[in-house]
């Protein structure tokens, strides 16, 4: 009997933030990955009451020593047999380095596996900032730069891919000169990432750049899988923008991409599964790459979940006003309005399993 899950059996180590209420970080990653059939071990890097978009929260960050100690605990009990690792928000440069040690340890372990170097795949979501603003201290940037060459797929947004982020020189922080202002400079930035870090797969998320083929109120993602001589194989997917602010969309994108990449590779020739970084041969056409097929499916799920979240906001507002006393107006009105908007913009995942597992929306990639 065929499995109801689209993804083959997969053990994932998910390293990201955790909130008691709401959907960001590992709260999204664990649910999404499990919904698609993955077994997930969650290593939480922070423990907050709610995400920071509310502008008020309680909780604490996990130290670098605690992060690595938790991994060592898994390892000593032979619970470190992970097929994939997904790393998201990590608080501080020392903690980033600790996660890097975990990723490198799992990589070295995979090289001794009978199934070969393809038995481990690391998806790195470098959560550093967005919309022109850093979320982390400056010292985190070189810490992330030191990790890139050890990952298989990175998912920076447009801001994180610019010179202040990964394209800065890791030793001197001298900028590469690639400032992303249009599609040509974005393509050049991806070339630099492939050449400098030998990172096999890249997806730049939330690209807001004018282009002749970009309709009004649309965004795009731009990705690439490199060839054996480090040349990019570039693609772009255009999708409608939704006029609402959400938290956790990057976390959902990363979790979905982790699962769908595994699925796409397992639907290929079995030989691809044994190759390090699941790197397709140079003869594979851009639009036939597993990364392209994964991204198309991911954006279908994203669009459906975000649309349904917006559709449910009116009812959520009415319920919140009745049960919490949060009303848009009156004493403390501005603060209450913000809290209400933040609560109602939490991504609606639990009641939209079908959108995660089998999205009906389809956005097709084009080679660039």
N, C-alpha and C positions, 0 to 999 in steps of 0.2 A: 504494500500500500504506500502510495506516494506521500511524502511529508506535506503538511499544510503550510510549512514555512518555506519562504523562497530562498533562504540562505542555507548553505550546508552547515553541518555542525561546526561551531566555531567558539573557541574560548578567547575572550577579550579581557585584557586588563585596562580598565578605564580610570584614568587619573585626571581628576578635575574637581571643581568646587562642589559643595553641597549646601542646599538650603532646606530648612525645615518645611517651609511653605512656599509653593510656587514651582515654576519649571525653568530652571537654568542649570548649566553644568551637568553634573552626574545625575541629577534628578531627571533630566531629559535623556542623557546618554544611556543610562541603565534601562529605562522603560523602552526606549526606541529599539535598542539592540536586542533586548529580550523579546519584544514583539515580533522581530524578524527571525527569531530562532537562535540567537546567540546566548551562550552562557557568559555571564559577566561578573568579574570581580571588581568591585568599586573601591578605589583608594582615593579618599576625599582629601583635598588640599586645604579647604577651609570648611568651617561649620558655622553657618550664619542662619539667623532666624528667617531671613528673606533676602532677595537680591538687592544690590546696592542702588538700583534704579529707583527704589522707594525713597532714597535719601536719608533713611534712618533704618538701623538694624542693630542687632546684638550678635555676639558670637566671637569666634577666634580663628586665627590662622594656624595651620599645622606647620611645625618646624621642619627644616630639611632633615634633621636627625630622625624625627618621627616618621616622615615619609619613607626614608630608606629602611628604617627598622621594621615598618609594617611589611615592606617587600621581603625583607630577610625572614620574617616570620612565615610568609607564604613559602619561601624557598626551602626552609628547613623542614617543612612538612610535605614537600614534593607537590606543592600546589602552584608551581610556576610554569606549568605546561601550557603557555599561552600561544595561540596562533597569531594574535594581533594585539597591538597596544594602541590605544587612543589617548593622547595627552592634550588637555585643555588648559584652563586657567591654573597657573602656578604662582604662588605669592613670593616674590623675591628671588634674587639671583642665586642664592645658595640652594633654595628649593628647586629651581630650574636645573642646577647642576646635579642635584640628587636624582631627579627624574631622568636626566641624561645617563647617569650611572646605571639605572634600572634598564633603560632601553638598550644600552650597549651590552649589558650582561645577558639580556634575553637574546640579543643578536648573536653573541658568541656561542650561546647554548645551541642556537638553531643550526649553526655551521656543523655541529657534530651529529645532527639528526639524520637518520637514514633517508628521509624525504628531501634532504638537501637544503640549500640556503633559502629556498622559497617557503620554508616552514614558519617563518616569522615575518610580519609586516607591520611597520610603525607608521601610524597616521599622526602627524604633529600639527596641531592647531595652535599657532603662536599668538596667544591672546595678549596683546600689548596695547591696543588702542583702536580708535575709529574716529571718523569725522574730524580729523585733525588734532585729536587729543590723546595723549598717552594715559593708559590706566595704571601703568606700572612705573617704577623708578627707572631712571636712565641706565642704571647698572644692569638691568635685566636684559637690555638689548644685546650686548656682547655675549651674555650667558646663553641666550637663544641662538645666536649666530654659531656658537660652538656646537650646537646640537644638530644643525641642519644636515650636515654631511652624513649623519648616522640614521636619519629618518628615510622613509621610502616615499612618503607623500606629505607635502605641506599645504596648508589651507589658509594662507594669509589673506586678509582683506586688502583693499587697494591702499589704504594708509600704511598698513604693516609691510607691504611690499615696496614702499618707496625708500629713498636713500636713508632716511632716518632709521628705517627698520633693517631688514635683512641685507640690503645691498651696501650698507656701510662696511668699510674694511674692519674685520673682526679684531685686528690688533691696534690700529691707530684711529679707528672711527672716521677716517677720511672718506668722504662720500665718493661714490663711483661716478657721479656726474649724470646718472640716469634719474631724472625727475619725471614722474608720470604725469603727463598733461594731455595725452591723446593716445589712440590705439597704437601708433608707431612706437612711442616711448614705452608703453606697457609691454609690447612684444620684445623690445630691447631689454627691459627689466627681467623678463622671463629667461631670455638667453643668458643674461649674466648669472642668474640663479643656477641654471643648469651647468654652466661652465665653472663657476667659482666653487660651488658646493657639491657638484655632481649629484644633485638631488634628482631622482628619476621622474617623479610625478609632481605636478604643481597645479593647483586651482586657485586663481585669484577670485575671491568672492566680492559681491556687492560693488561691481564696477560701475562707476557713474561718469562715463566719458562720452562726449558727443561722437556720433558716427553716422554716416549716410544711411545705414540700414537699421538705425535705432529709432523706433517710433517714440512719440511723446509719452511720458509717464511709463517708461520701461527701463529696466536694468539689464545687466548681463553678467555672466561669469565667463572668465577666460582661463583656459587650462592648456596643459601640454604634457605629453610623455616624451622624454628625450630618446634619441637614437643612440646606438652604441658609440658614436663619435660626438656625443653631447649636443647634437642639433635638436631644436625644439620641433615637436609636431603639434601645432597650435590649433585650437578650436575655440569657438564662442557659442554660447547659448543665450538667447534673448528671452526675457520673460516679463510679464506685467509687474510694475511696482504697485504695492498696496499702501495707500495713504494712511498709515498708522505706525506709531512707534511700538516695537515689540522688544522684549528682552529674551535672550536665549535662542535667537534664530541661528546664530553661528554654531551653537552647541548642537542644535538639531541637524544642521547641515553636516557637521563633522561626523555625528553618530550614523546618520543615514549613509554617508559616503563610505564609512568604514565597512558597513555590512554589504552595501551594494557592490563595492569593489571586489570583495571576496566572492560574491555571487557571480559577477561578470567573469572573473578569472576561472571559476569552477565550471562555467559553461563553455570555456575555451578548450583547446587541446590540452590534454593532461600534462604535456611537457612544460607549459607555461607555469604550472604550479611549482615546479622544481627550481625555477630560475629566481635568483635573488631579485627582490623588488618587483617580481612579476612583470619584468620588462619585456614587452613584445619585440619580436624581430623587426629589423629595419624595413622589411618588405610589407609590413602591416600598414594598411591605409589609415589615415588619421581617424576617419569616422568609424572604423572597425575596432579601435582601441577599447579595452575594458574600461578605462577611465572615462571615456566619452559615454559609453552606455550606462555606466553608474551615475554620472552627473545628470543625464537626461531623466532617469528615474527619480533621483533625489529631488530635482526641482519640481517634478510633478507632485510629489508628496508635500513639499514645502508650500507650494501654491495652494493646495487644497486645505491644508491645516490652517494656514494664515487666513484664507478666505472664510473658513468656518469659524475661526476665532472672532473675526470682525462681525460676522453675522450674529454671533451670540452675545455681543457686547451690550445691546439694549436690555436684554433680559437679565444679564449679569449685573448691570447698573441698578436696575429696579430691585433685585434681590439684595444687593449689598446695602443699598439705602435703607431697606426695611430691617435688615438683620444686624448691621454694624453701626448705624447712625452716621455713616459717611454720606454727606450730602454736598453737592456742588453748589456752595453758597453759604451765607451766614457767617457766624464767628469762626475764624480760622479757615475761611472758605478756600483760599488758594491752596493751602497745605492739604486740606481734605480732598479737594478736587484732584490734586496730583496723586494722592494715595488711592483714590477711587479709580483713576485712569490706569495706574500701575497694576492694581488688582485685576481689573477687567481685561487688561492686555496680556495676562498670563496665557501662554499657548495652551490650547485645548487639545490634548493628546489622547486621553483615556477613552473618550467617546468617538474618536476618529481613527480607530485601528485600521479600518479599511483603507484610509488614505495613506497610512504608513506602509501597509503590506501590498496593496494593489492599487496605486493611484490611477485615476482615469485621465487626469491631465497629462499632456505630453508636450514637451518642448524639445524640438530637434536641434541638434548641433550643426554648425557649419564650419568647414575648415577655413583657416585664415593664414 
